[in-house]
Amino acid sequence: MRFSKAVRKLVAAPIALVALITAAALAGCERNFQAPMNTLSTRSDLAADIYSLFVQVTVWDSIILVIVLFVFFGAIFWFSSRPGDEDDPGAGITTDHGSHVALELAWTIGPALVLLLITIPTVRTIIRTQPNRWPQDTFTIQVRAHQWWWEFYYPSLNIHTADEVHIPIDTPIHFELYSEDIIHSFWIPALGGKRDVIPGQINSITMIAKVPGEYWGQCVEFCGLSHANMRLRAYVDSADDFKKWTANQLAPPAEAVTPAAMAGEKIYKNAPCAICHTIRGISGFSAQYSYGFRGPDLTHFGSRGTLAGSMLNNTPENLALWIQDPSAVKPGAQMPTLGVRGSDLKDLVAYLESLK
């Protein structure tokens, strides 16, 4: 009877533990689970490749876990006994220090095979997701990291935008990553990839977005006081929506038509805003510009959903707070406090929000 109890314990304990771990893993790996930054909700080919690798490695790790648990509980329940028991496995047995070739081969070859099973899909995924040459039809977007905001430039379209990147669905997208100051890291979890953005070096991410929608991103390399506030939004657009967005971005800025917006345009022209920010036809930078700080392009600021590095929704109230004291909203922000108050602040906000 003692033997049967040991066997039951040996079998039941690992099964219960593995069942619990499996249930937790399945709950955590739900691909349709929605969250602002969910790595398991894959929305591009790159994210799908990374997810597939994650599943493969997890499966092999789970198998290893089962084997280790089986041996562990076997050592506890199968071979354990009290001194003096009739079936004491240690009674009358001497320790054998001889060579066990089969055992030594097993614990050498076994881990090597485990590493091989993990290495092969890992290397295959790296080769597939980081090719030496990009497809000819790849759509290039330059990503320039600043403390603490993201600039996006479309060289084929001559479009500048900030903190919000629009990409067409089912199109190979090639992000070229630059840093204008220190090391950052570019990451949009649902679209996959995570690349450091390093001064003096160009890193790349290539992907094909498969599902339209809005996806959140984040800098994931500590880069200073407002590192956690260096956010971004990616919008995967249908072909028609992307054409509409492109046409709007290429159009000149909207003309101020209301009295408040017209007054705000005059304030903008005369304030330090025009030194650091571009509004096409009103303010801009020459090729020789060397002032040092360069803020986001505001030509179509009113069409963006967020501001201040995607920290705040783009509303008149939030914009007023940002203009009044940027450092209070984003510690360490390089935008100075302009001292605009009262009716002048309302007019400036009205003008900027009119830039659709």
C-alpha positions in Angstrom: 0.0 0.0 0.0 2.9 2.3 0.7 4.1 2.0 -2.8 0.7 2.9 -4.3 0.3 6.0 -2.1 3.8 7.2 -3.3 2.8 6.6 -6.9 -0.4 8.5 -6.5 1.4 11.5 -4.9 4.1 11.3 -7.6 1.5 11.5 -10.4 -1.1 13.8 -8.9 1.2 16.6 -7.7 2.9 17.5 -11.0 -0.4 17.1 -12.9 -2.2 19.5 -10.6 0.6 22.1 -10.8 0.9 21.8 -14.6 -2.8 22.2 -15.0 -2.7 25.3 -12.9 0.2 26.8 -14.9 -1.5 25.8 -18.2 -4.7 27.5 -17.2 -2.9 30.7 -16.3 -0.8 30.6 -19.5 -3.9 30.1 -21.7 -5.6 33.0 -19.9 -2.6 35.3 -20.4 -2.1 34.3 -24.0 -5.5 35.2 -25.3 -4.8 36.9 -28.6 -8.1 38.8 -28.7 -7.5 40.4 -25.3 -7.6 44.2 -25.8 -5.4 46.6 -23.9 -3.7 49.8 -24.9 -0.3 48.1 -25.0 -0.8 44.4 -25.4 2.1 42.3 -26.9 -0.2 39.3 -27.3 -2.7 41.1 -29.5 -0.8 40.8 -32.8 -1.8 43.2 -35.5 1.2 42.9 -38.0 3.3 40.2 -39.6 6.2 41.1 -37.3 4.1 40.9 -34.2 2.8 37.5 -35.3 6.3 36.2 -35.9 7.4 37.3 -32.4 4.2 35.8 -30.9 4.8 32.5 -32.7 8.4 32.4 -31.3 7.1 33.1 -27.8 4.6 30.2 -28.0 7.2 27.8 -29.3 9.7 28.7 -26.6 6.9 28.5 -24.0 5.9 25.0 -25.1 9.4 23.7 -24.8 9.9 25.4 -21.5 6.6 23.8 -20.3 7.8 20.3 -21.3 11.0 20.8 -19.5 9.1 22.0 -16.4 7.0 18.9 -16.5 10.1 16.7 -16.6 11.8 18.5 -13.8 8.7 18.4 -11.6 8.3 14.7 -12.3 11.8 14.0 -11.2 11.6 16.4 -8.3 8.4 14.9 -6.8 9.7 11.4 -7.6 12.8 12.2 -5.4 10.5 13.4 -2.7 7.8 10.7 -2.6 9.3 7.7 -4.3 12.6 7.5 -2.5 11.8 9.1 0.8 11.3 7.0 3.9 11.9 7.0 7.6 15.0 5.4 9.1 14.3 1.9 10.1 11.5 1.3 7.6 11.5 -2.0 5.9 11.7 -0.5 2.5 14.3 2.1 3.5 16.1 2.6 0.2 19.2 3.6 2.0 19.4 0.6 4.2 22.5 -1.5 3.5 23.3 0.4 0.3 26.8 1.8 -0.2 27.5 4.9 -2.3 28.8 4.1 -5.7 31.3 6.6 -7.0 31.9 4.8 -10.2 31.4 6.3 -13.7 27.8 6.4 -15.1 28.4 7.1 -18.8 24.7 6.9 -19.8 23.7 9.4 -17.1 26.5 11.8 -17.9 25.6 11.7 -21.6 22.0 12.3 -20.7 22.6 15.4 -18.7 25.0 16.7 -21.3 23.0 16.0 -24.5 19.7 16.9 -22.9 20.4 20.5 -22.2 22.2 20.8 -25.6 19.0 19.6 -27.4 16.9 22.0 -25.4 19.1 24.9 -26.4 19.0 23.7 -30.0 15.2 23.5 -30.0 15.0 27.1 -28.7 17.8 28.5 -30.9 16.5 27.2 -34.3 13.2 29.1 -34.2 14.8 32.1 -32.6 17.4 32.4 -35.4 14.8 31.7 -38.0 12.6 34.5 -36.7 15.5 37.0 -36.6 16.5 36.2 -40.2 12.9 36.6 -41.3 12.2 39.8 -39.5 15.5 41.5 -40.0 16.5 41.0 -43.6 19.6 42.6 -45.1 17.7 44.1 -47.9 14.2 45.6 -47.8 11.5 44.9 -50.5 11.5 47.4 -53.4 7.9 48.5 -52.6 8.7 49.3 -48.9 7.2 52.5 -47.7 9.8 54.4 -45.6 9.1 56.5 -42.6 11.9 58.2 -40.7 11.4 58.2 -36.9 13.4 60.8 -35.1 13.5 60.6 -31.3 13.8 63.8 -29.2 13.6 64.4 -25.5 10.7 63.7 -25.1 8.6 63.3 -28.3 8.7 61.5 -31.6 9.0 63.1 -35.0 7.8 61.2 -38.1 9.0 62.2 -41.6 7.7 60.7 -44.8 10.5 61.3 -47.3 8.5 60.2 -50.4 5.7 62.6 -49.4 7.6 65.4 -47.6 5.2 65.1 -44.6 6.2 66.0 -41.1 4.2 65.0 -38.1 4.7 64.4 -34.4 3.8 61.7 -31.9 1.2 60.2 -34.3 2.2 58.1 -37.2 -0.3 57.0 -39.9 0.6 53.9 -42.0 -1.4 52.2 -44.8 -2.7 48.7 -44.2 -1.2 45.7 -46.0 1.9 47.7 -47.0 5.5 46.9 -46.1 6.5 49.7 -43.8 10.2 50.4 -43.1 10.9 52.6 -40.0 14.3 54.2 -40.1 15.2 55.1 -36.5 17.3 58.2 -35.6 18.1 59.9 -32.3 18.6 63.6 -32.0 20.0 63.5 -28.5 20.5 60.4 -26.4 19.5 56.7 -26.5 15.7 56.0 -26.8 13.8 52.9 -27.7 10.9 52.7 -30.2 8.1 50.2 -29.4 4.5 49.7 -30.6 3.5 46.4 -28.8 0.6 45.4 -31.0 2.6 46.0 -34.2 5.7 44.2 -32.8 9.3 45.1 -32.7 11.4 47.0 -30.2 14.5 48.8 -31.3 16.9 51.1 -29.6 17.3 54.5 -31.2 20.9 55.5 -30.9 22.7 58.7 -31.8 24.9 58.4 -34.8 23.3 55.0 -35.8 20.3 54.1 -38.0 18.3 51.1 -36.8 15.3 49.7 -38.6 12.0 48.0 -38.2 10.0 46.5 -41.1 6.5 45.3 -40.8 3.1 44.9 -42.6 0.2 46.0 -40.5 -2.8 43.7 -40.9 -5.6 45.2 -38.9 -6.9 48.9 -39.0 -7.0 50.7 -35.7 -5.2 52.9 -33.2 -2.3 51.4 -31.3 -0.3 52.9 -28.5 3.5 53.1 -28.3 6.1 54.1 -25.8 9.8 54.8 -25.4 11.2 51.8 -23.4 14.8 53.0 -22.8 15.2 55.3 -19.8 16.1 58.7 -21.4 15.6 61.3 -18.7 13.1 63.0 -16.5 10.0 62.5 -18.7 11.0 59.1 -20.2 7.6 57.6 -19.1 5.8 60.6 -20.8 7.4 59.9 -24.2 4.5 58.2 -25.9 3.1 57.8 -29.4 0.1 56.6 -31.3 0.1 54.6 -34.5 -2.9 54.6 -36.8 -3.3 51.8 -39.3 -5.5 53.2 -42.1 -7.3 51.6 -45.0 -5.9 52.6 -48.4 -8.7 55.3 -48.9 -8.3 56.7 -45.4 -4.5 56.9 -45.8 -5.0 58.8 -49.1 -7.3 61.3 -47.4 -4.9 61.7 -44.5 -2.0 62.3 -46.9 -4.0 64.8 -48.9 -4.9 66.7 -45.8 -1.2 66.8 -44.6 0.0 68.1 -48.0 -2.6 70.8 -48.0 -1.6 74.3 -46.7 -2.7 75.1 -43.2 -6.3 76.1 -42.6 -6.9 79.8 -42.8 -8.1 81.5 -39.6 -11.7 82.6 -40.1 -13.0 83.3 -36.6 -12.0 86.6 -34.8 -10.4 84.5 -32.0 -8.4 82.4 -34.5 -7.2 85.5 -36.5 -6.1 87.2 -33.3 -4.3 84.0 -32.2 -2.5 83.8 -35.6 -1.0 87.3 -34.9 0.0 86.2 -31.4 1.7 83.1 -32.8 3.7 85.2 -35.3 4.9 87.6 -32.7 5.6 85.1 -29.9 8.6 82.8 -29.6 6.4 79.9 -30.9 7.5 80.7 -34.4 11.2 80.3 -33.5 10.9 76.5 -32.7 7.7 75.4 -34.5 6.8 75.2 -38.2 3.5 76.2 -39.7 4.0 76.2 -43.5 3.6 79.6 -45.0 3.9 81.3 -41.6 7.0 80.0 -39.9 9.7 77.5 -40.9 13.3 76.4 -40.9 15.9 76.9 -43.5 18.5 74.2 -44.3 21.0 76.2 -42.3 18.8 76.3 -39.2 21.0 75.7 -36.1 19.1 77.2 -33.2 19.4 73.9 -31.2 15.9 73.0 -30.2 13.3 72.2 -32.8 9.7 71.6 -31.8 7.0 69.6 -33.6 5.5 70.8 -36.9 2.2 72.4 -36.2 0.9 72.9 -39.7 -2.0 70.5 -39.1 -1.9 70.4 -35.3 -5.7 70.6 -34.9 -6.1 67.3 -36.8 -4.1 65.3 -34.2 -5.8 63.5 -31.4 -3.1 64.1 -28.8 -0.5 66.6 -27.7 2.5 66.9 -25.4 4.1 63.6 -26.5 0.7 61.9 -26.7 0.2 62.5 -22.9 -3.0 64.5 -23.3 -6.0 64.4 -25.5 -6.0 67.3 -27.9 -8.7 69.5 -26.4 -8.7 73.3 -25.9 -8.5 72.9 -22.1 -5.4 70.6 -22.3 -3.7 72.8 -24.9 -4.2 75.8 -22.6 -2.6 73.9 -19.7 0.3 72.9 -21.9 1.0 76.4 -23.2 0.7 77.9 -19.7 3.3 75.7 -18.1 4.8 72.8 -20.1 7.1 71.7 -17.3 4.2 71.2 -15.0 2.6 68.8 -17.4 5.8 67.1 -18.6 8.7 67.5 -16.2 11.9 68.7 -18.0 10.0 69.7 -21.2 12.3 71.9 -23.3 9.4 74.1 -24.4 9.6 77.3 -22.3 6.8 79.0 -20.4 5.7 81.7 -22.7 3.7 83.8 -20.3 0.6 83.9 -22.4 -2.5 84.5 -20.3 -6.1 85.5 -20.4 -7.7 86.4 -23.7 -4.4 86.0 -25.5 -4.2 82.4 -24.4 -7.7 81.7 -25.5 -7.0 83.3 -28.9 -3.8 81.3 -29.4 -5.5 78.1 -28.5 -8.4 78.8 -30.9 -5.9 79.4 -33.7 -3.9 76.2 -33.1 -7.0 74.1 -32.8 -8.2 75.5 -36.1 -5.2 74.0 -37.9 -7.1 70.9 -39.1 
